Amino acid sequence: MSLQSTLFSGCSPSGTLTLGNYIGAVKQWVQCQDDYDGIYCVVDMHAITVKQDPYLLRQRVWDFYALYLACGLTPDKSTIFIQSHNPHHSELTWVLSCLTMFGEMSRMTQFKSKSRKHESTVGLFTYPILMATDILLYQTSLVPVGKDQVQHLEITRDLAERFNNRYGSIFTMPEAYLPTEGAKVMDLQDPGKKMDKSSPNPKSYITLLDTPDEVRAKISKAITDSQGRFDTGEELSGINNLVTIYCSLTGEDRSFVINQFEPQGYKVFKDSLVDVILAHLVPIQERYHHYKEDHSYLEQLAKEGCEKAMGKSKVTLDKVKEAVGF
Ligand code: TRP
């Protein structure tokens, strides 16, 4: 029985895992493994809130699973599983749905922006309830998320509190865990938007599986600043985003990096940035290919991961069922 606090996070397999997901999420997860009881999930049930090709979805789920491992998550230290393999997520989501107000769901900003691009299904609308389930099912204390997910975490806390008040203290109250540097990596072509794995323009993001040539081409075409500045004073400038990527991968201080590269210009900086990115990506890709070679081994790991997850989620779900009168 572990005495460490539980940390839960996940990425949706709706595209290929990007450098933004790595810097903003997976890299932190790996660092947290020794200090927390980490649960890391491929959230495929969230993925189908927008239309997916079934064949592609299944491929991506396994790619994500292999990439989680390749990035350094290990089954010895963490619970790594695929959301749809654990039916407890659907079960608790229904109960929480019956505690959620239509009005509070209507205020979710992510739904408003996503429903402009996708069919406005009820699943897309209730996406935050499924996310609350993910978190509450495992008595999670900490949730490493990007800034764009903070609103979802707040609704999770509201639901936990409402449930606990109505039925007795069953859920742990989770808190957001925001990384300091590089919490949010922006689109390489439109630095006003978050780097998004489902963007239609592949030049706008770098995936963990991009080849060195692709990385070089995308960084060389990435938006910088028309006046050649390194410190534009604007939070959402292209160059600022590239410096963020550089600093979060090297751990170097922002002003140190700016002072070092400002006299040399963008070309030298971008070349150096490509080297830094590839130094991370190439070993991840080697490990990824190693996992992908043996699908039955991956399946075995996912099965064990799911059993471990279900062992934990069953304890919570049993209490919930008892409390609500099932
Ligand atoms: N909604 C999250 C995102 O888009 C993914 C997610 C689903 C998640 N369930 C979660 C993140 C639970 C943290 C905890 O990034």
Residues whose N, C-alpha, C, O or C-beta is under 5 A from the ligand:
A	BS01	LIG	F8 S9 G10 C11 S12 V43 H46 M131 D134 V143 P144
